Amino acid sequence: MKLILIVTVILGIPNLVFAIGDAELVMCTMDAKLCPDGSYVSRTGPNCEFTPCAKLMPEEFIDVTITGSAETPDPVLERVLELERKGIISNVIIMESFPVRIRMKATQKIIDELEAMPRIKSPTFR
């Protein structure tokens, strides 16, 4: 039991460096960074830096308007705001209507994700 605890403590220390002859073995933390295209990159190299995100060409971003859901809180709007905070989408404009209409620039992958979210339609008034 003590051996397992000792191994866990040693392996859990971030950026631990072992000297093996003339070479060094660097152990990076296993966290990940979310890239604007929705993919993730990990830490690597002797300085444990994040691998660069794939560069998105400006033409990969599409200017689109989507409709939210007629519920409160609106899950579509909440997801858009979350993606905007993470820098995955940009130029978000929320138009006052019911349900809300959201204009933004995003990749086709993100647009497809948002369009696939279930929605409650607004009631029809007579």
Phi and psi restraints in degrees (value plus and minus 20) as a CYANA .aco file:
   2 LYS   PHI     -84.5   -44.5
   2 LYS   PSI     -55.9   -15.9
   3 LEU   PHI     -83.9   -43.9
   3 LEU   PSI     -61.8   -21.8
   4 ILE   PHI     -83.2   -43.2
   4 ILE   PSI     -62.6   -22.6
   5 LEU   PHI     -83.0   -43.0
   5 LEU   PSI     -64.1   -24.1
   6 ILE   PHI     -83.6   -43.6
   6 ILE   PSI     -64.7   -24.7
   7 VAL   PHI     -83.0   -43.0
   7 VAL   PSI     -62.7   -22.7
   8 THR   PHI     -81.7   -41.7
   8 THR   PSI     -63.7   -23.7
   9 VAL   PHI     -84.3   -44.3
   9 VAL   PSI     -64.6   -24.6
  10 ILE   PHI     -85.2   -45.2
  10 ILE   PSI     -66.4   -26.4
  11 LEU   PHI     -93.6   -53.6
  11 LEU   PSI     -40.0     0.0
  12 GLY   PHI    -103.4   -63.4
  12 GLY   PSI     -28.4    11.6
  13 ILE   PHI     -97.2   -57.2
  13 ILE   PSI      99.6   139.6
  14 PRO   PHI     -87.6   -47.6
  14 PRO   PSI     128.0   168.0
  15 ASN   PHI      37.3    77.3
  15 ASN   PSI      17.2    57.2
  16 LEU   PHI     -93.1   -53.1
  16 LEU   PSI     113.7   153.7
  17 VAL   PHI    -136.3   -96.3
  17 VAL   PSI     107.8   147.8
  18 PHE   PHI    -129.8   -89.8
  18 PHE   PSI     119.0   159.0
  19 ALA   PHI    -117.5   -77.5
  19 ALA   PSI      98.6   138.6
  20 ILE   PHI    -142.3  -102.3
  20 ILE   PSI      77.5   117.5
  21 GLY   PHI      43.2    83.2
  21 GLY   PSI    -147.6  -107.6
  22 ASP   PHI    -109.0   -69.0
  22 ASP   PSI     -31.3     8.7
  23 ALA   PHI    -118.0   -78.0
  23 ALA   PSI     133.6   173.6
  24 GLU   PHI    -133.9   -93.9
  24 GLU   PSI     120.6   160.6
  25 LEU   PHI    -127.6   -87.6
  25 LEU   PSI      97.7   137.7
  26 VAL   PHI    -124.6   -84.6
  26 VAL   PSI     109.4   149.4
  27 MET   PHI    -127.4   -87.4
  27 MET   PSI      95.1   135.1
  28 CYS   PHI    -110.9   -70.9
  28 CYS   PSI     137.0   177.0
  29 THR   PHI     -84.3   -44.3
  29 THR   PSI     135.3   175.3
  30 MET   PHI    -118.9   -78.9
  30 MET   PSI      14.7    54.7
  31 ASP   PHI    -103.2   -63.2
  31 ASP   PSI     148.3   188.3
  32 ALA   PHI    -153.7  -113.7
  32 ALA   PSI     136.0   176.0
  33 LYS   PHI    -135.3   -95.3
  33 LYS   PSI     113.3   153.3
  34 LEU   PHI    -103.7   -63.7
  34 LEU   PSI     105.5   145.5
  35 CYS   PHI    -111.3   -71.3
  35 CYS   PSI     139.8   179.8
  36 PRO   PHI     -77.1   -37.1
  36 PRO   PSI     -46.6    -6.6
  37 ASP   PHI    -105.2   -65.2
  37 ASP   PSI     -18.0    22.0
  38 GLY   PHI      74.1   114.1
  38 GLY   PSI     -25.4    14.6
  39 SER   PHI    -107.3   -67.3
  39 SER   PSI     150.4   190.4
  40 TYR   PHI    -140.9  -100.9
  40 TYR   PSI     129.4   169.4
  41 VAL   PHI    -147.1  -107.1
  41 VAL   PSI     134.1   174.1
  42 SER   PHI    -132.7   -92.7
  42 SER   PSI     154.8   194.8
  43 ARG   PHI    -102.2   -62.2
  43 ARG   PSI     126.4   166.4
  44 THR   PHI    -177.1  -137.1
  44 THR   PSI     149.1   189.1
  45 GLY   PHI      63.7   103.7
  45 GLY   PSI     156.2   196.2
  46 PRO   PHI     -88.2   -48.2
  46 PRO   PSI     -42.1    -2.1
  47 ASN   PHI    -122.9   -82.9
  47 ASN   PSI     -14.5    25.5
  48 CYS   PHI      33.8    73.8
  48 CYS   PSI      23.8    63.8
  49 GLU   PHI    -108.7   -68.7
  49 GLU   PSI     133.8   173.8
  50 PHE   PHI     -87.3   -47.3
  50 PHE   PSI     120.2   160.2
  51 THR   PHI     -82.1   -42.1
  51 THR   PSI     119.4   159.4
  52 PRO   PHI     -81.9   -41.9
  52 PRO   PSI     123.8   163.8
  53 CYS   PHI     -90.9   -50.9
  53 CYS   PSI     132.2   172.2
  54 ALA   PHI     -83.8   -43.8
  54 ALA   PSI     115.4   155.4
  55 LYS   PHI     -94.6   -54.6
  55 LYS   PSI     108.7   148.7
  56 LEU   PHI    -112.8   -72.8
  56 LEU   PSI     112.0   152.0
  57 MET   PHI     -97.9   -57.9
  57 MET   PSI     123.3   163.3
  58 PRO   PHI     -73.2   -33.2
  58 PRO   PSI     -52.4   -12.4
  59 GLU   PHI     -91.7   -51.7
  59 GLU   PSI     -33.0     7.0
  60 GLU   PHI     -95.3   -55.3
  60 GLU   PSI     -38.7     1.3
  61 PHE   PHI    -107.1   -67.1
  61 PHE   PSI     113.7   153.7
  62 ILE   PHI    -132.9   -92.9
  62 ILE   PSI     115.8   155.8
  63 ASP   PHI    -104.7   -64.7
  63 ASP   PSI      97.8   137.8
  64 VAL   PHI    -160.2  -120.2
  64 VAL   PSI     134.1   174.1
  65 THR   PHI    -140.5  -100.5
  65 THR   PSI     105.8   145.8
  66 ILE   PHI    -139.3   -99.3
  66 ILE   PSI     140.0   180.0
  67 THR   PHI    -123.5   -83.5
  67 THR   PSI     116.9   156.9
  68 GLY   PHI    -101.1   -61.1
  68 GLY   PSI    -180.5  -140.5
  69 SER   PHI    -129.2   -89.2
  69 SER   PSI     132.7   172.7
  70 ALA   PHI    -110.0   -70.0
  70 ALA   PSI      33.2    73.2
  71 GLU   PHI    -158.4  -118.4
  71 GLU   PSI     139.1   179.1
  72 THR   PHI    -145.1  -105.1
  72 THR   PSI     105.2   145.2
  73 PRO   PHI     -93.5   -53.5
  73 PRO   PSI     131.8   171.8
  74 ASP   PHI     -97.9   -57.9
  74 ASP   PSI      93.5   133.5
  75 PRO   PHI     -84.7   -44.7
  75 PRO   PSI     -51.2   -11.2
  76 VAL   PHI     -87.1   -47.1
  76 VAL   PSI     -67.3   -27.3
  77 LEU   PHI     -82.4   -42.4
  77 LEU   PSI     -61.5   -21.5
  78 GLU   PHI     -80.3   -40.3
  78 GLU   PSI     -61.9   -21.9
  79 ARG   PHI     -87.1   -47.1
  79 ARG   PSI     -60.6   -20.6
  80 VAL   PHI     -80.8   -40.8
  80 VAL   PSI     -65.9   -25.9
  81 LEU   PHI     -84.5   -44.5
  81 LEU   PSI     -57.0   -17.0
  82 GLU   PHI     -83.5   -43.5
  82 GLU   PSI     -65.6   -25.6
  83 LEU   PHI     -86.1   -46.1
  83 LEU   PSI     -54.2   -14.2
  84 GLU   PHI     -86.9   -46.9
  84 GLU   PSI     -62.7   -22.7
  85 ARG   PHI     -79.9   -39.9
  85 ARG   PSI     -55.2   -15.2
  86 LYS   PHI    -101.7   -61.7
  86 LYS   PSI     -26.0    14.0
  87 GLY   PHI      59.6    99.6
  87 GLY   PSI      -3.2    36.8
  88 ILE   PHI    -103.6   -63.6
  88 ILE   PSI     -51.1   -11.1
  89 ILE   PHI    -144.4  -104.4
  89 ILE   PSI     142.2   182.2
  90 SER   PHI    -161.7  -121.7
  90 SER   PSI     154.3   194.3
  91 ASN   PHI      33.4    73.4
  91 ASN   PSI      24.2    64.2
  92 VAL   PHI     -96.9   -56.9
  92 VAL   PSI     106.3   146.3
  93 ILE   PHI    -146.6  -106.6
  93 ILE   PSI     102.7   142.7
  94 ILE   PHI    -120.7   -80.7
  94 ILE   PSI      98.4   138.4
  95 MET   PHI    -115.8   -75.8
  95 MET   PSI     113.6   153.6
  96 GLU   PHI     -93.3   -53.3
  96 GLU   PSI      92.1   132.1
  97 SER   PHI    -184.1  -144.1
  97 SER   PSI     155.8   195.8
  98 PHE   PHI    -153.6  -113.6
  98 PHE   PSI      96.0   136.0
  99 PRO   PHI     -89.1   -49.1
  99 PRO   PSI     143.2   183.2
 100 VAL   PHI     -82.4   -42.4
 100 VAL   PSI     126.9   166.9
 101 ARG   PHI    -131.6   -91.6
 101 ARG   PSI     116.8   156.8
 102 ILE   PHI    -144.7  -104.7
 102 ILE   PSI     102.5   142.5
 103 ARG   PHI    -123.6   -83.6
 103 ARG   PSI     119.9   159.9
 104 MET   PHI    -182.7  -142.7
 104 MET   PSI     151.5   191.5
 105 LYS   PHI    -134.6   -94.6
 105 LYS   PSI     107.5   147.5
 106 ALA   PHI    -175.0  -135.0
 106 ALA   PSI     147.3   187.3
 107 THR   PHI     -98.4   -58.4
 107 THR   PSI     142.0   182.0
 108 GLN   PHI     -80.6   -40.6
 108 GLN   PSI     -55.4   -15.4
 109 LYS   PHI     -80.0   -40.0
 109 LYS   PSI     -65.2   -25.2
 110 ILE   PHI     -89.0   -49.0
 110 ILE   PSI     -60.7   -20.7
 111 ILE   PHI     -80.3   -40.3
 111 ILE   PSI     -64.9   -24.9
 112 ASP   PHI     -81.1   -41.1
 112 ASP   PSI     -61.0   -21.0
 113 GLU   PHI     -80.8   -40.8
 113 GLU   PSI     -66.6   -26.6
 114 LEU   PHI     -87.3   -47.3
 114 LEU   PSI     -59.6   -19.6
 115 GLU   PHI     -87.8   -47.8
 115 GLU   PSI     -48.0    -8.0
 116 ALA   PHI     -99.3   -59.3
 116 ALA   PSI     -31.8     8.2
 117 MET   PHI     -86.0   -46.0
 117 MET   PSI     118.1   158.1
 118 PRO   PHI     -85.9   -45.9
 118 PRO   PSI     125.4   165.4
 119 ARG   PHI    -153.5  -113.5
 119 ARG   PSI     128.4   168.4
 120 ILE   PHI    -117.0   -77.0
 120 ILE   PSI     106.7   146.7
 121 LYS   PHI     -96.6   -56.6
 121 LYS   PSI     132.5   172.5
 122 SER   PHI     -91.1   -51.1
 122 SER   PSI     125.4   165.4
 123 PRO   PHI     -88.4   -48.4
 123 PRO   PSI     129.2   169.2
 124 THR   PHI    -111.0   -71.0
 124 THR   PSI     104.9   144.9
 125 PHE   PHI    -114.8   -74.8
 125 PHE   PSI     122.2   162.2
